[in-house]
Amino acid sequence: MKRIGFIVNPVAGMGGRVGLKGTDGVLEEALRRGARPVAQSRAKKALERLNGRKADLVVVTSSGEMGENVLEDLNFPTYFIVHHPNKKTSSLDTRRTCEIFLGEDIDMILFCGGDGTARDVYEVIGNKIPIIGIPAGVKMFSGVFSINPQSISKLITKFLDNQVQIREAEIMDIDEEMYRQNNFDIKLFGYAKTIYVPNLVQKRKFTFQSENEDESKRDISYFIRELMKDDTLYILGAGTTTKSIADLIGIKKTLLGVDLVKDEKLVARDVCERDILAHIEGEDAKIVVSPIGAQGFVFGRGNQQISAKVIKKVGAENIIIIATPYKLSQSPHLLVDTGDEELDRTLSGYKTIVCGYRMAQRKKIIGGDPFREVQILR
């Protein structure tokens, strides 16, 4: 029997679909824009497949939305409440819970949140206890997260059976206020112990910079411009590769946001899910996205504005994925984590990725149930 510390950040990820790129310091604004909690549902999805292995766990957690509610809903047989946060929780509650974990003979800490939560956990725990994250934030650049919530049950099962590696992984975070202003300054805060199983845990983000990269982005841009049709709305995702398209047609794009373009003119800048849904109503539309460097996520990391609802309305056949050859060489496969398992399965399989001027590669995209996908990869 293993003892697991369990923490849920109730507000994690709420800034994503409303275009705030995080919730640090702007929770009230996120709520004003109609943001809805996502952490509870993702935590449930992470643990609901443990089935008979629940009896092999003793879970130590905080009350209410910080852990207890999920465990109660999933009928966990053995769990203990060690911290009672105020109704309005904060990072101080995460830190206080972790301080208590240090005296509870914990074998592993499972947290649900993003990079900010990972950093809070790490700054208390250090490398004393292995940690693993359920991805629920807007940005997850650190190397301590599973590829999607569904992977967690498999990871815990392997942890119980002593079939995981314990290794160090980077804790990364950025200044969210600077991030909202299109200043991407990611920092390394340290190395945490984490559990690792190949294909179930994501890599940390890398940024690729070289003259060849810039040339590849220009080549991609020229080709995408040729492909652009009149009277079609283009949803341009975040990143330098998509920004190169906007630069070519003379549009000032948000580097880290999502923008809408039609007939080579800017329709809307730094949009949220609701904005996108309003603009694509009655329009022919296409999505142009680039995967995150090294992590390989096409959807579900940093571009939650392009939600499952948006993708379904536009149609999977109207998605254009672009990436430089070097970026593709660093990712054995690509990933999707839209929060909708059925859609993730639809988006999975071998897809065409534009990687140059009239050049493309076929790359496998993985999403949905990792139990099935890991067998395929072996």
Buried (B, 14 or more C-beta within 10 A) or exposed (E): EBBBBBBBBBBBBBBBBBBBBBBBEBBEEBBEBEBEBBBBBBBBBBBBBBEEBBEBBBBBBBEBBBBBBBBEEBEBEBBEBBBEBEEEBBBEBBBBBBEBBBEEEBBBBBBBBBBBBBBBBBBBBEBBBBBBBBBBBBBBBBBBBBBBBBBBBBBBBBBBEEEBEEBBBBBBBBBBEEBBEBEBEBEEBEBBBBBBBEBBBBBBBBEBEEEEBEEBBBBBBBBBEEEBEEEBBBBBBBBBBBBBBBBBBEBEBBBBBBBBBBEBEBBBBBBBBBBBBEBBEEBBBBBBBBBBBBBBBBBBBBBBBBBBBBBBBBEEEBBBBBBBBBBBEBBEBBBBBBBBBEBBBBBBEEBEBBBBBEEBBEBBBBBBBBBEBBEEEE
